[in-house]
């Protein structure tokens, strides 16, 4: 089985984030790393592909950056497609989905795997937009994935537990952090990753117009950025026989009961 994994490359979360002062967008210059969320998707893809299939990575990043992709290739992915073009700067979630969809169509996979959401954007909308553009069914929040008889079976995480969902292939599946435990790249894998192919494409190569991507094609705009409000001090309730009543009142104020 041939599996495509959407592998986002992000600025290192351990480093202080930098914002463009005019556009209020995250500065993505310099070395990028594989998003931890996508490491779970890579591992799931490798397990499902097995020895007879292969995993192809698809990513969109500036400046031809491949550091994060090399990590996923070292884990065992066979090859990668990187879309890198200055025209992509400022692309929103829908524009990103359009780019990824065009790149994925070149592979014609049996299954597309993505993280539920990225750790630098947290929109959580790109995978389902991608499925719609590809004309494929989608299953989200997968905590367990198996493939058998041309169908994918998913345990879909919910607030109350999980739902069992069955879906025909090909389809798009988004996975949670608990779906598998990602492997660590071995030294042999790291060395092999250096020679694995990474095809670099531009917006024109995908047949997209510059008006569909970038700041010009974005349907959303960040108008300002402000620090998050500091959490205030909590209230200590001393139980004098009426503590339970005060807790109930507090929960009522929050409309939790």
N, C-alpha and C positions, 0 to 999 in steps of 0.2 A: 504493500500500500504506500502511495506517495502522499506525504503530509506537508503542508505549508504551515509554518509557524511565524506569526507576526512578532518580530523582535525589535522592540524599541530601544534606542540608544539614548541615554540621558546623561546630564551632568552628574558628577559624583555627589550623592546626597550628603556625604561627609564634609564636603567643602562648602563654604558660605555661598549661597546663591547670588547671582548677579542679574539685575534687571536692566533692560534697555530703558533709559530715562525718558525717552519720548514715546515709545510704543507700550511700555510697561509689560513687555514680554520677557521670558527667560532667555538669557544669553547662552547660546549653545556652542560657542566657539571653543576650540581646544579639545582635549581628549574626552571622549564619552564612554560610558560603561553600559553593559547590558542591564536593563531594568530588572530588578529582582523578581517582579511579578511575571515577567516573560521567561525567566529561568524555569519556572514550573511548567510552562507551556512547551518549552524545548524538551524537557525530560519526558513529559507525557507523549509528545510526538515521537520521540525516539523509541519509547516502549511500544507504541502502537504500530510503528513502521516495521519494527523487528529487523531480522537479517535480510528479508526479501524486499523490503521497501527502502525509502530514503526520505530524509527531512530536508526541505528547502526553506531557508530563512528569507523573509522579506522585510525590508527596513527602509525608513526614510530619514536621512540625516544630512546636515550641512557639511561642506568641505571634504567630501569623500571619506568621512570618518568611518573606520571599520573596526575600531578597538573592541567595541561591544560584540560585534558579529564574530570576531575571532574567538571570543570566549565561548560563544554558542557552537561554533565550528569545532572547537577543542572538545566540547562535550560529546560530539559525535555527528552533528549535522553534516550533510554531504556538500552543500553549496549554498550560496546566498545571492540575493538580488538586492542591490542598494540603489535607491533613487536619491540622487543628490543634485541639486540645482539651486542656484541663487534665487530663481523665481519662486521657490517654495517658501522663502522666508515669510513668516506671518500666517502660514496656512492654518485654518481652523480645523475642528474635528471632522466636518463633512468633507472638506478639501482633502484632508489626510486619507479619509476612506476612499475617495475617488482615485487617489494616487495608488494606494495599496491594491485596490480592486483591479486596476489596469495591469499592475505588475503580476498579480496572482493569476490573471487570465492567461498569461504567457506560460504558466506551469501546468494548468489544468489538473489540479490536485484532487485526490479522493476526499480529503478532509482538510479544513482550515482551522487552526487553533490560535486563540489569542487570549491574553490575560483579561480578566473582568474589567480592569481599568489600570491605567498607568500610574506610577507613583509621582510623576511630576505634573500631571494634568488633572487627573481624577474626574474627567467628564463621564467616563463609562459609556459613552455613546458611539464611539468609533466602530466597535465590532458589529453592532446590529446595523449600523449604516452600511458597513462593508457587505454584510449578508444581503441586504436589500439591493445594493448595486450589482452584486454577483447573481442575484436571482436565486439565492439558496436559502433553505430553512436555517434557523439558528436556535441553539440551545445555550442558555446562559447559566452562570453560577454552578458549573459542574464540579462536584467534589469526588466523583468517580466516573471514569469513562472506559467502556469496553466496546469493541467492534466485532461483529459476527454476522455472517450471512448478508453482507451489503447494508447492514444497519448499525447505527451507533446507539448504545444504551448508556444513559446518563443518570446518575443520582444527582438531582438538582437541589442545591442547598436552599432551604427556606428558613424563616424564623421559627417554625414549629418542628423542623427536622429536615426531611428531604422528600422530593417527589421523584418517582421513577418515570423517566421519559425515554421514548424510543423514536428514532428519527432516521429516515433513509439517507444514504450517502449519495452524492457529496453534500456536505453541510458545513456550517461554521459553529464551533463550540468555544465558549469562553470558560476558562478554568479558574478556580480559586486557589489560594495558597496552600490549601490542605490536600490537593488532589494527588500529589506525589512528593517525594523528597528529591530535589535535584542532585545529580551527581557532581562531584568535583572533577574538573578536567585533569587528566593524568599528564605526566610529562610527555608521553608518547603522543597523546591527543593534541597537546599544545604545539609540538613540533609539526605534526601532520596538518594542523590548521593553517599553517603558514603557506602551504601549497594548494589549499582547496580554493576552487574558483569563486570569485565574487564579481558578478556582472554589475557594472555601474550604468545606470540609465538616467536620462534627463527627462524633463517634462515633454519635450518634443518627441522623444523616443516612444513615449506612452500614448502619443496622439492627443494629448490634452492641450487646451489653450491656456496661455498664461493668465487669462481673465478668470479661469476656474479655480486657481490656486493663489497662494500668497496673500498679502494684505489686500490686494485688489479684489480677490475672489472670496474673501472671508465674509461671513454673514454675522459675525460677532466681533465686538471691539472691546478691549479693556480700556476703560476711560480713566481709572485711577486705582492706586494700590495703597492700602493702609495697614499698619500693624494690627494683628489680632488683639482684641481686648484682653487685658489681663484678667485671670480668674480671681474673683473676689473671695474673701475669707468665708469659710463655711460657718454655719450656726451650730453651736453645741447645745444639745437638748439634755437637760438634767431631768432624770425621771423622778417625778414627785407624785407618781400615780396617774398622771395624765399624759405621759409621753406618747402613748399610742394615738391619742386624739390629735396631738400636734402633728404627728407624722401623717395622719390621714388628711388633715387640713392642708399640709404642705403638698401632698400628692394631688389633692383636689385642685389646688392653685395651678399646678402644672398640667392639669387635665389628663392625668394618668389614670385616674379612677373616677 
